[in-house]
Amino acid sequence: MTHGRSLARPAVGEPAPDIELAGATGQRWRLADQLGSTVVLIFHRHIH
C-alpha cells in the first residue's frame, strides 16, 4: 500500500496498485475496498 509515494504507471489491462487516500471529507479511502465496483480516479497536482 502506498501513502503519497510516486508509483510507476501500470500498463493497460494490468491491475491498479492498492492505494490509500484521504477522501474529500477527510475519511480514509482504499482502492482494494472497492473490489467489484467501477472506480474512476482523477489525479491533479495541487499547486500552492
PLY file of the C-alpha trace (Angstrom):
ply
format ascii 1.0
element vertex 48
property float x
property float y
property float z
element edge 47
property int vertex1
property int vertex2
end_header
0.00 0.00 0.00
1.31 3.48 -0.76
0.96 6.66 1.20
1.91 9.61 -1.01
4.76 7.87 -2.83
5.23 8.01 -6.57
4.08 4.90 -8.47
5.02 3.56 -11.86
2.11 3.74 -14.29
0.52 0.29 -14.81
0.11 -0.91 -18.38
-3.37 -1.07 -19.91
-5.11 -4.23 -18.69
-2.90 -4.65 -15.61
-4.42 -4.36 -12.14
-4.04 -0.99 -10.44
-1.81 -0.87 -7.37
-3.51 -0.76 -3.99
-3.60 2.88 -2.91
-4.99 4.65 0.12
-6.10 8.27 0.01
-7.96 10.82 2.09
-11.41 11.50 0.65
-12.91 14.96 0.16
-14.30 14.91 3.72
-11.08 13.52 5.24
-12.13 9.89 5.54
-9.55 7.26 4.51
-10.32 5.58 1.18
-8.64 2.38 -0.04
-8.84 1.12 -3.62
-8.85 -2.53 -2.52
-12.10 -1.89 -0.60
-13.82 -1.10 -3.92
-13.19 -4.55 -5.47
-16.06 -5.43 -7.83
-17.10 -1.79 -8.29
-16.37 0.60 -11.12
-13.95 3.25 -9.88
-12.80 6.43 -11.66
-9.79 8.17 -10.14
-8.89 11.71 -11.13
-5.46 12.94 -10.11
-4.26 16.51 -10.26
-1.27 18.33 -8.90
-2.08 20.67 -6.07
-0.20 23.91 -6.61
0.23 26.28 -3.67
0 1
1 2
2 3
3 4
4 5
5 6
6 7
7 8
8 9
9 10
10 11
11 12
12 13
13 14
14 15
15 16
16 17
17 18
18 19
19 20
20 21
21 22
22 23
23 24
24 25
25 26
26 27
27 28
28 29
29 30
30 31
31 32
32 33
33 34
34 35
35 36
36 37
37 38
38 39
39 40
40 41
41 42
42 43
43 44
44 45
45 46
46 47
